[in-house]
Structures are given as structure tokens and as C-alpha cells.
Amino acid sequence: MPHREQRSLSRRRLLQLTGATTLGALAGCAGQFPDTDDGEGREVTPRSTVTAEPDTSVSLTAASGTIRPAPDTSTANWMYEGQFPGPELRVQEGDVLSVELTNDLQEETTIHWHGVPVPNPVDGVPNVTQEPIASGDTFTYTFRAEPAGTYFYHSHVGLQLDRGLLGPLIVEESDPHVEYDREYVVIVDDYLSGEPRLPSDSNGGMGGGGGMGGGGGMMGDIRPPYEGLLINGRLPEDPQTFDVAEGDRIRFRFVNASSATVFGVRIAGHEMTVTHADGQPVEPVDADSFVFGAGERYDVVVEATNPGRWFVQADALDGNEPPARAVVEYESTGGSGTPQTPSSSSNRLQYGDLRALSSLDGVSDDPDRTFDLTLSRGRGEYVWTIDGQTYPDADPLNIRPGEHVRIRMTNQSPVVHPMHLHGHFFQVGNAVKDTVIVPGHRGQVTIDFHADNPGRWLFHCHNLYHLDAGMARVVRYVE
């Protein structure tokens, strides 16, 4: 299979030759072709971007550099502002945020604001919502930061997320539904020391670095040769410390920013109260662990009532790397003593435990439109499909403004798929989310959303390698 750069070039050349044909409608730039009519309906013009003066303006530069995830470990990586993860962006709910991205890489890039229902032209999907930003160019993303929640931003070009182009975006609520005394953002990630690439046709392996494994994993998929797992950019031999005082209520904002890893999270010596799923408030529910796939987020509150030093631990459920770790350290310990490891889980969070404080508007019992989709592995080469089709050569899912849309997914593969819908929240059970794990071995998940944000939106597996191998569709608004 050719490298991503070669395949992207051929697609762009094909678009140049075909213009706004059916393929152009799929892979062209939304907003530039709002009048396209391929027999399925005239496309609806996306809502415009914000024109108000920004409350917060940020400049980010994407460039190569060196990261040091442990004192004796360094590798070349790509970063925003020379930081890995990228700088935390924190704004108040409703503020207008303006981010000017300068591309100092040697190839094109974008930024996607994962989970935020931004206007379509600033969603950051190359050749769907915007032209990719060429090397040496700049692009300004401006949007109103709402609703409040824990989000993150990352490149949406090829496999760039697995080169380090990611960072947290926190939109603070004006009136939190839970009380807390201090908070920490916890970015959980997988660490690849070399250039990422899809599995080789010849040997079924992954290119780009050696390392400790992560090959097949218990879920049967091919994972890159990750050299380790990270919390906030640090390997477990050099864990970050989260300082707490006895009696504090600590809010942890967990983000799975990995490219291909499902994590199980525990905090030794403490129970967690889950307060938000994908940034959206839920009725507080107690758990001693939770599992989240790439792109998912959970906020939890922990009561600091057990003095000592305790590991925050994130284990790969589909790999064999040592777990990612950080340390909760009570001030009274003075930094002495070996951190304690978590015990086995007896109360793991389930999707059925989540109940959103507010259900989605426009979603009732009977949908206006339903799609039944099958997720599966292609035969032969490394290909992942939705209904047997691979992106970008896949039919769009056409919907109309105002509809209640239902998507029912059946996973025919043995591998879990974290599915993410851009531009919208959806209801799954009693929770409101934007990313959801579809279990393997004929697992089924149904999501419902309100078609209230016109444009072309990507719906895809957030395992980066499954996405790059074709597991995506465009959801397209038509009249």
C-alpha cells in the first residue's frame, strides 16, 4: 500500500481532474459548493462563522521539535508551540475564540476541535470543510466556545495525530453542577517514536519505530509498535504529580487523545464520581474505573480522604505496554513513600450508568430518518469499511435540516470501534455524547441526533488507523 502522502496526492489530483462531481461532493470543500445537486438534493449552505470580536485570541505554530517523555528518552515529534501535548486553551462558555494556526511543517495540516459543534467551515477536516493549510501558510479558526465541556484539538490530516499534534480545550461552565476545590486535566495517549504509517501489505506489521510491542492485543487488531503510554506527555517512569490536600474535592478531566488505544482508568485508594461524559453533564455516578476509546472524555470528582501517594493508572485494553501513570500526592506525605497501585476493578462504569442532565432537543421516540450501518474489516489489504465502502469513495449519508436522525451500527469485526460524529452531539441510551465505542463480535450501538448544524460532516472511527484505512462517511445536509 502506498504511503499516506502518495495516496493524498492522487486524491487531490483526481479532484482537480473531476471537479465538483460526485467524488468532489464527497471530498471537496463544504461551503464552497453549497449548490451541488447530484440527484439526491441540493446541498444546504452551512451556518456562517462568527464575525464578533474575539474574547480570546491565540496563535499556534505547528512545527517539528524534540520531546522528552522521560529523562533518558527523547524523539523527534511534531508539536504546537513547541509543547507536547499542545498548550491548554481555556475559555469561558459563550466566549468567541480565535486561533491563528501557522503551519511550519513540511506538509499540509489542519486543526479539528473535537466535540465542539462549531460552524462547518472551521471544523478542520481537509477536503471536506476546508482546504488543508499548506506549508508556510496560516489559517484562522474563529468560533463561539459552547457548550461548556472538556474537549481537545488535533490535526485531522492523515496520521498526524500520532505525531503529537494535539492539546486540550477547556470551555468552563458559568455554574458547575458539582462542587470541587481544584482540577487537573489528564491527557492519556500512546507514544510512537517514529513516523506513523498504515500496516504493510507484505507482513501485516506497522512501520515507524521499534519498541515494547502493542502488536495484536487481546482485541485482535494490529496496533503500531508503541514504545509506551503517556499521561500528559510523560512515560510511567517519570510520572506527573497531582498535589492534593486532605478534604479537597478534585476534578479530573480525562481525555483519551490516543490514536489507537482503548484505556481502562483507575485511581488507587479512591472511588471516582463521574460527572461529565464527553464534556456534557450527567447525574453523578460512582465508579472505581471506566473504559474509554480514542476521542472520548470523562470528568470525575474524587474526594481526598485517604492520605498517601497513589497512582492514577491507565491500562491499554488492546496492547501490552506498561500502563500510563501519574501520582496523586497528599501534601501531608512530604513527597515520601512509594505510590500505591490500584486494586482490581469491581464497579466499572457502563454506558447504561450515564444519565444526561438534559436530553437533546429535537430527538424523540420516532426518527425521521434511519441508517443501518455495518462496520467491518475489508478482505486482503488493510481496509476498514462502513457498509462495505471505504472513504473517500463512499456514498454520503444525506439528511435534511431539522430531522431526527438515527444511526444503528453493527460491528461485524472482533475489534472495537470508537465512532465520532463531527458537528453534533448525539444521544446514546440516556447519555449525550459525541464519541461512542461499538463493541466487537456483532456489537450494536444506536445513536440519535438532531440535524441542526448544516454542512458536510465526517462520521468516522476515531482509531486513526481505521479512519485512514477507510472507515468514514460524510453526513451531508440537502434540501
C-alpha positions as CSV (number, residue, x, y, z in Angstrom):
1,M,0.0,0.0,0.0
2,P,1.4,3.4,-0.9
3,H,2.2,5.9,1.9
4,R,-0.4,8.4,3.0
5,E,1.3,11.3,1.3
6,Q,1.2,9.5,-2.1
7,R,-2.4,8.5,-1.7
8,S,-3.5,12.0,-0.7
9,L,-1.7,13.4,-3.7
10,S,-3.5,11.1,-6.0
11,R,-6.9,12.0,-4.5
12,R,-6.2,15.7,-4.8
13,R,-5.1,15.2,-8.5
14,L,-8.3,13.2,-9.1
15,L,-10.3,16.1,-7.6
16,Q,-8.5,18.5,-9.9
17,L,-9.5,16.4,-12.9
18,T,-13.1,15.7,-11.9
19,G,-14.2,19.0,-10.4
20,A,-17.4,19.1,-8.4
21,T,-18.6,15.6,-9.5
22,T,-20.0,13.0,-7.1
23,L,-16.5,12.4,-5.7
24,G,-16.0,16.2,-5.4
25,A,-19.2,16.4,-3.4
26,L,-17.7,13.8,-1.1
27,A,-14.2,15.1,-0.8
28,G,-14.4,18.7,-1.8
29,C,-14.7,21.7,0.5
30,A,-18.0,22.2,2.1
31,G,-19.3,25.7,1.9
32,Q,-17.5,26.2,-1.5
33,F,-20.0,24.0,-3.3
34,P,-23.4,24.7,-1.5
35,D,-25.3,24.5,-4.8
36,T,-24.1,20.9,-5.6
37,D,-27.0,18.7,-6.7
38,D,-26.2,15.1,-7.6
39,G,-29.7,13.9,-7.9
40,E,-30.1,13.4,-4.1
41,G,-30.9,17.0,-3.4
42,R,-29.4,20.5,-3.4
43,E,-26.8,21.0,-0.6
44,V,-27.7,23.3,2.3
45,T,-25.4,26.3,2.9
46,P,-23.6,25.9,6.3
47,R,-24.2,28.4,9.0
48,S,-21.7,31.2,8.9
49,T,-18.7,31.6,11.1
50,V,-18.6,34.1,13.9
51,T,-18.0,37.8,13.0
52,A,-17.9,39.2,16.5
53,E,-14.7,40.4,18.0
54,P,-12.9,37.6,19.8
55,D,-12.8,37.4,23.6
56,T,-9.6,35.3,23.4
57,S,-7.1,35.3,20.6
58,V,-4.4,32.6,20.4
59,S,-1.6,32.0,18.0
60,L,-0.4,28.4,17.4
61,T,2.5,27.2,15.3
62,A,2.7,23.6,14.2
63,A,6.4,22.6,13.8
64,S,8.8,19.8,14.4
65,G,10.8,19.5,17.5
66,T,12.1,17.2,20.2
67,I,10.1,15.7,23.1
68,R,11.4,14.1,26.2
69,P,8.7,11.9,27.7
70,A,11.2,10.6,30.3
71,P,14.6,11.9,31.5
72,D,16.6,9.4,29.3
73,T,14.2,9.4,26.4
74,S,13.9,11.8,23.5
75,T,12.5,11.7,20.0
76,A,11.6,14.0,17.1
77,N,7.9,14.9,17.1
78,W,5.5,17.5,15.8
79,M,4.1,20.0,18.3
80,Y,2.0,23.1,18.8
81,E,4.1,25.9,20.2
82,G,6.9,23.5,21.0
83,Q,4.8,21.7,23.6
84,F,3.6,18.2,23.9
85,P,0.7,18.0,24.5
86,G,0.0,21.4,23.0
87,P,-0.9,24.3,25.2
88,E,-4.1,24.2,27.1
89,L,-6.7,26.6,25.7
90,R,-9.2,27.6,28.4
91,V,-12.1,30.0,27.8
92,Q,-15.5,30.8,29.3
93,E,-18.6,29.3,27.9
94,G,-20.0,31.6,25.2
95,D,-16.7,33.4,24.5
96,V,-15.6,33.9,21.0
97,L,-12.3,32.1,20.5
98,S,-9.9,32.9,17.6
99,V,-7.0,30.7,16.9
100,E,-4.5,31.5,14.2
101,L,-2.6,28.4,13.1
102,T,0.8,28.8,11.3
103,N,2.0,25.7,9.5
104,D,5.8,25.4,9.8
105,L,5.7,21.7,8.9
106,Q,6.8,20.4,5.6
107,E,3.4,19.2,4.7
108,E,-0.2,20.5,4.9
109,T,-2.2,20.4,8.1
110,T,-5.4,21.5,9.8
111,I,-7.0,21.7,13.3
112,H,-10.2,19.9,14.3
113,W,-12.0,21.0,17.6
114,H,-13.0,17.6,18.8
115,G,-16.5,17.6,20.3
116,V,-17.3,21.3,19.8
117,P,-20.3,21.8,17.4
118,V,-18.5,24.6,15.5
119,P,-19.8,26.0,12.2
120,N,-18.9,23.7,9.3
121,P,-16.2,26.0,7.7
122,V,-14.0,25.8,10.8
123,D,-14.3,22.1,11.7
124,G,-10.9,21.4,10.3
125,V,-11.4,18.3,8.1
126,P,-9.2,18.6,5.0
127,N,-11.1,18.4,1.7
128,V,-14.4,18.2,3.4
129,T,-14.8,21.5,5.3
130,Q,-11.6,23.4,4.3
131,E,-8.6,23.3,2.0
132,P,-5.7,21.9,4.0
133,I,-3.3,24.6,5.2
134,A,-0.1,24.4,3.0
135,S,3.4,24.5,4.5
136,G,4.2,28.1,5.3
137,D,0.6,29.3,5.3
138,T,-1.7,30.4,8.1
139,F,-5.4,29.9,8.8
140,T,-7.6,31.5,11.4
141,Y,-10.3,29.5,13.2
142,T,-13.0,31.6,14.9
143,F,-16.0,30.2,16.7
144,R,-18.1,30.7,19.8
145,A,-17.0,28.2,22.5
146,E,-20.1,26.5,23.6
147,P,-21.4,24.4,25.2
148,A,-19.1,24.1,28.2
149,G,-17.1,21.0,28.4
150,T,-13.9,19.1,28.2
151,Y,-12.7,18.9,24.6
152,F,-9.4,18.7,22.7
153,Y,-7.9,19.9,19.5
154,H,-5.8,17.9,17.0
155,S,-4.7,17.7,13.4
156,H,-7.1,15.9,11.1
157,V,-4.7,15.3,8.3
158,G,-3.5,11.7,7.7
159,L,-1.8,10.2,10.7
160,Q,-0.5,13.5,12.1
161,L,-2.4,13.0,15.4
162,D,0.1,10.1,16.1
163,R,3.0,12.6,15.7
164,G,1.9,14.7,18.6
165,L,-0.4,17.4,17.2
166,L,-2.9,17.6,20.0
167,G,-3.8,19.7,23.0
168,P,-6.7,20.2,25.5
169,L,-9.5,22.7,25.0
170,I,-11.5,23.5,28.2
171,V,-14.7,25.5,28.0
172,E,-15.6,26.5,31.6
173,E,-19.2,26.4,32.7
174,S,-20.5,29.5,34.5
175,D,-22.4,27.4,37.0
176,P,-21.0,23.9,37.5
177,H,-23.5,21.3,38.7
178,V,-20.8,19.7,41.0
179,E,-18.5,21.4,43.6
180,Y,-14.8,21.0,43.5
181,D,-11.7,22.7,45.0
182,R,-9.1,22.2,42.3
183,E,-8.8,20.5,39.0
184,Y,-6.4,18.7,36.7
185,V,-6.5,17.9,33.0
186,V,-5.3,14.4,32.3
187,I,-4.4,13.7,28.6
188,V,-4.0,9.9,28.1
189,D,-2.1,9.0,24.9
190,D,0.0,6.4,23.2
191,Y,3.6,7.1,22.3
192,L,5.2,6.3,18.9
193,S,8.8,7.1,18.5
194,G,8.9,7.1,14.7
195,E,6.8,8.2,11.7
196,P,3.4,6.5,11.7
197,R,2.1,4.6,8.7
198,L,-0.5,2.0,7.9
199,P,0.3,-1.7,8.2
200,S,2.3,-3.2,5.4
201,D,0.6,-5.4,2.9
202,S,3.5,-7.7,2.8
203,N,3.9,-8.5,6.5
204,G,0.9,-7.1,8.3
205,G,3.1,-5.0,10.6
206,M,3.3,-1.4,11.3
207,G,6.2,0.9,10.3
208,G,7.7,3.7,12.3
209,G,9.8,2.8,15.3
210,G,10.5,-0.3,17.4
211,G,9.5,-0.8,20.9
212,M,7.8,-2.9,23.5
213,G,5.0,-4.3,21.5
214,G,1.4,-3.3,21.2
215,G,1.1,-5.7,18.3
216,G,-2.0,-7.8,18.2
217,G,-3.5,-7.1,21.6
218,M,-6.3,-9.0,23.1
219,M,-8.9,-7.4,20.7
220,G,-7.2,-8.9,17.6
221,D,-6.2,-5.7,15.8
222,I,-2.8,-4.6,14.5
223,R,-1.6,-1.7,16.6
224,P,1.5,0.4,15.9
225,P,4.7,-0.5,17.8
226,Y,4.1,1.9,20.6
227,E,7.1,2.5,22.9
228,G,4.9,3.4,25.8
229,L,1.7,5.0,27.1
230,L,1.6,8.6,28.4
231,I,-0.2,10.8,30.8
232,N,0.3,14.5,29.9
233,G,3.2,13.6,27.6
234,R,5.1,11.6,30.2
235,L,6.0,7.9,30.4
236,P,5.3,6.0,33.6
237,E,8.9,6.1,34.7
238,D,8.6,9.9,35.0
239,P,5.1,10.4,36.2
240,Q,3.5,13.8,36.8
241,T,2.4,14.6,40.4
242,F,-1.1,15.9,41.2
243,D,-0.9,17.7,44.5
244,V,-4.0,17.5,46.8
245,A,-4.8,18.4,50.4
246,E,-6.9,16.2,52.6
247,G,-10.5,17.2,52.4
248,D,-10.3,18.6,48.9
249,R,-12.7,17.7,46.1
250,I,-10.6,17.2,43.0
251,R,-12.0,17.4,39.5
252,F,-10.0,15.4,36.9
253,R,-10.8,16.0,33.2
254,F,-9.7,12.8,31.4
255,V,-9.1,12.9,27.7
256,N,-8.3,9.9,25.5
257,A,-6.2,11.7,22.9
258,S,-4.6,8.4,21.6
259,S,-4.6,7.3,18.1
260,A,-5.4,3.6,18.5
261,T,-5.7,2.7,22.2
262,V,-8.7,1.8,24.4
263,F,-7.8,2.6,28.1
264,G,-9.1,1.4,31.4
265,V,-8.6,4.1,34.1
266,R,-8.4,3.7,37.9
267,I,-7.2,5.8,40.8
268,A,-5.6,3.8,43.6
269,G,-7.2,4.2,47.0
270,H,-10.1,6.3,45.8
271,E,-13.5,6.0,44.2
272,M,-14.4,8.3,41.4
273,T,-17.7,10.1,40.9
274,V,-18.3,10.5,37.1
275,T,-19.8,14.0,36.4
276,H,-19.5,14.5,32.7
277,A,-19.3,12.3,29.6
278,D,-17.7,13.9,26.5
279,G,-17.9,17.2,28.3
280,Q,-21.7,17.1,28.9
281,P,-23.0,16.9,32.5
282,V,-24.5,13.7,33.8
283,E,-26.1,12.8,37.0
284,P,-23.1,12.0,39.3
285,V,-22.5,8.2,39.4
286,D,-19.8,6.4,41.4
287,A,-17.3,4.0,39.8
288,D,-13.9,2.7,40.6
289,S,-12.9,2.5,37.0
290,F,-14.0,3.4,33.5
291,V,-13.0,2.5,29.9
292,F,-12.8,5.0,27.1
293,G,-11.9,4.8,23.5
294,A,-9.9,7.2,21.4
295,G,-11.7,10.6,21.4
296,E,-13.8,10.0,24.5
297,R,-13.6,12.2,27.6
298,Y,-14.8,11.7,31.2
299,D,-14.8,14.2,34.1
300,V,-14.7,12.8,37.6
301,V,-14.6,14.2,41.1
302,V,-12.5,12.5,43.8
303,E,-12.8,13.2,47.5
304,A,-9.3,13.4,49.0
305,T,-10.0,11.4,52.2
306,N,-7.2,8.8,52.1
307,P,-3.8,10.4,52.7
308,G,-0.8,8.9,50.9
309,R,0.7,8.7,47.5
310,W,-1.5,6.9,44.9
311,F,-1.2,6.0,41.2
312,V,-3.6,7.3,38.6
313,Q,-3.3,4.4,36.1
314,A,-4.5,3.9,32.5
315,D,-4.0,0.4,31.1
316,A,-4.2,-0.4,27.4
317,L,-7.0,-2.9,27.0
318,D,-5.8,-3.7,23.5
319,G,-2.0,-3.7,24.0
320,N,0.8,-5.0,26.2
321,E,2.6,-1.8,27.1
322,P,3.2,-0.9,30.8
323,P,0.3,1.3,32.0
324,A,0.4,5.1,31.8
325,R,0.7,6.6,35.3
326,A,0.6,9.8,37.3
327,V,0.7,10.2,41.1
328,V,-1.9,11.7,43.4
329,E,0.2,13.1,46.3
330,Y,-1.2,14.4,49.5
331,E,0.6,17.4,50.9
332,S,1.0,15.7,54.3
333,T,3.2,13.0,52.8
334,G,6.0,15.4,52.0
335,G,6.7,13.5,48.8
336,S,8.0,10.4,50.5
337,G,6.8,6.8,50.1
338,T,6.2,4.6,47.2
339,P,2.9,5.3,45.4
340,Q,0.3,2.5,45.8
341,T,-1.1,0.8,42.7
342,P,-4.8,0.4,42.1
343,S,-6.7,-2.8,43.1
344,S,-8.7,-4.7,40.6
345,S,-12.0,-3.1,39.5
346,S,-15.3,-4.2,40.9
347,N,-17.5,-1.3,39.8
348,R,-16.6,-0.3,36.3
349,L,-18.7,2.4,34.6
350,Q,-21.1,1.3,31.9
351,Y,-22.8,3.4,29.3
352,G,-26.1,2.4,30.9
353,D,-25.0,4.2,34.1
354,L,-24.9,7.5,32.4
355,R,-27.9,9.8,32.5
356,A,-27.6,13.3,31.0
357,L,-28.9,16.2,33.0
358,S,-30.6,17.4,29.8
359,S,-31.7,15.4,26.9
360,L,-31.2,16.5,23.3
361,D,-33.7,18.9,21.8
362,G,-35.3,17.5,18.6
363,V,-34.8,13.9,19.5
364,S,-38.0,11.8,20.3
365,D,-39.0,8.2,20.1
366,D,-39.6,8.1,16.3
367,P,-36.8,9.2,14.0
368,D,-37.4,10.9,10.6
369,R,-34.5,9.1,9.0
370,T,-32.7,5.9,10.0
371,F,-29.4,4.5,8.7
372,D,-28.4,0.9,9.4
373,L,-24.6,0.6,9.0
374,T,-22.3,-2.4,9.2
375,L,-18.7,-1.8,10.4
376,S,-16.2,-4.4,9.1
377,R,-12.7,-5.3,8.0
378,G,-12.0,-5.5,4.3
379,R,-10.6,-8.6,2.7
380,G,-7.0,-8.8,1.8
381,E,-5.2,-5.5,2.3
382,Y,-5.6,-3.3,5.4
383,V,-9.0,-1.8,4.8
384,W,-11.8,-0.9,7.2
385,T,-15.3,-0.3,5.8
386,I,-18.8,1.1,6.6
387,D,-21.3,-1.0,4.6
388,G,-18.5,-2.4,2.5
389,Q,-17.4,1.1,1.3
390,T,-14.2,2.9,2.1
391,Y,-13.8,6.7,2.4
392,P,-13.5,8.8,0.4
393,D,-15.0,6.6,-2.3
394,A,-18.2,6.1,-0.2
395,D,-21.7,7.3,-0.6
396,P,-22.7,10.3,1.6
397,L,-25.4,9.9,4.3
398,N,-27.9,12.5,3.1
399,I,-30.1,14.2,5.7
400,R,-32.4,17.2,5.8
401,P,-32.3,20.2,8.3
402,G,-34.5,19.7,11.4
403,E,-34.7,15.9,11.1
404,H,-34.3,13.5,14.0
405,V,-31.6,11.1,12.6
406,R,-30.9,7.6,13.9
407,I,-27.8,5.6,13.1
408,R,-27.8,1.9,14.1
409,M,-24.4,0.3,13.9
410,T,-23.5,-3.3,13.9
411,N,-19.8,-4.2,14.3
412,Q,-19.0,-7.4,12.3
413,S,-15.3,-7.3,13.3
414,P,-13.7,-8.5,16.5
415,V,-12.3,-5.1,17.1
416,V,-14.0,-2.2,19.0
417,H,-14.6,1.0,17.0
418,P,-14.9,4.4,18.8
419,M,-17.2,6.2,16.4
420,H,-17.2,10.0,16.3
421,L,-19.7,12.4,14.7
422,H,-18.5,15.9,13.9
423,G,-20.6,19.0,14.4
424,H,-23.2,17.4,16.7
425,F,-23.9,15.7,20.0
426,F,-25.9,12.5,19.9
427,Q,-28.0,10.6,22.4
428,V,-26.9,7.0,23.2
429,G,-29.1,5.4,25.8
430,N,-29.7,8.2,28.4
431,A,-26.3,9.9,27.8
432,V,-25.4,12.7,25.5
433,K,-22.0,12.2,23.8
434,D,-20.1,12.8,20.5
435,T,-18.0,9.6,20.5
436,V,-19.1,6.1,21.4
437,I,-17.4,2.6,21.5
438,V,-19.1,0.0,19.3
439,P,-18.1,-3.4,20.7
440,G,-16.7,-6.1,18.5
441,H,-18.2,-9.5,17.6
442,R,-21.6,-8.2,16.3
443,G,-21.9,-5.5,19.0
444,Q,-24.6,-3.0,18.3
445,V,-25.0,0.7,19.2
446,T,-27.7,3.1,18.3
447,I,-27.2,6.9,18.3
448,D,-29.8,9.7,17.7
449,F,-29.1,13.3,16.8
450,H,-30.9,16.4,15.7
451,A,-29.9,17.8,12.3
452,D,-29.4,21.4,13.4
453,N,-25.9,22.3,12.0
454,P,-25.9,22.3,8.2
455,G,-22.9,21.3,6.2
456,R,-20.8,18.3,5.4
457,W,-19.7,16.4,8.5
458,L,-17.4,13.5,8.9
459,F,-18.7,10.4,10.8
460,H,-15.8,8.1,11.4
461,C,-13.9,5.6,13.6
462,H,-11.6,7.6,15.9
463,N,-9.0,4.8,15.8
464,L,-6.7,6.8,13.5
465,Y,-5.6,3.8,11.5
466,H,-9.1,2.6,10.9
467,L,-10.0,6.1,9.7
468,D,-7.0,6.3,7.4
469,A,-7.9,2.9,6.0
470,G,-11.4,4.0,5.0
471,M,-13.8,3.8,8.0
472,A,-15.6,7.0,7.5
473,R,-18.7,8.6,5.8
474,V,-19.7,12.2,5.1
475,V,-23.0,13.2,6.6
476,R,-24.4,15.8,4.1
477,Y,-27.3,18.2,4.5
478,V,-29.6,18.5,1.5
479,E,-32.8,20.3,0.8
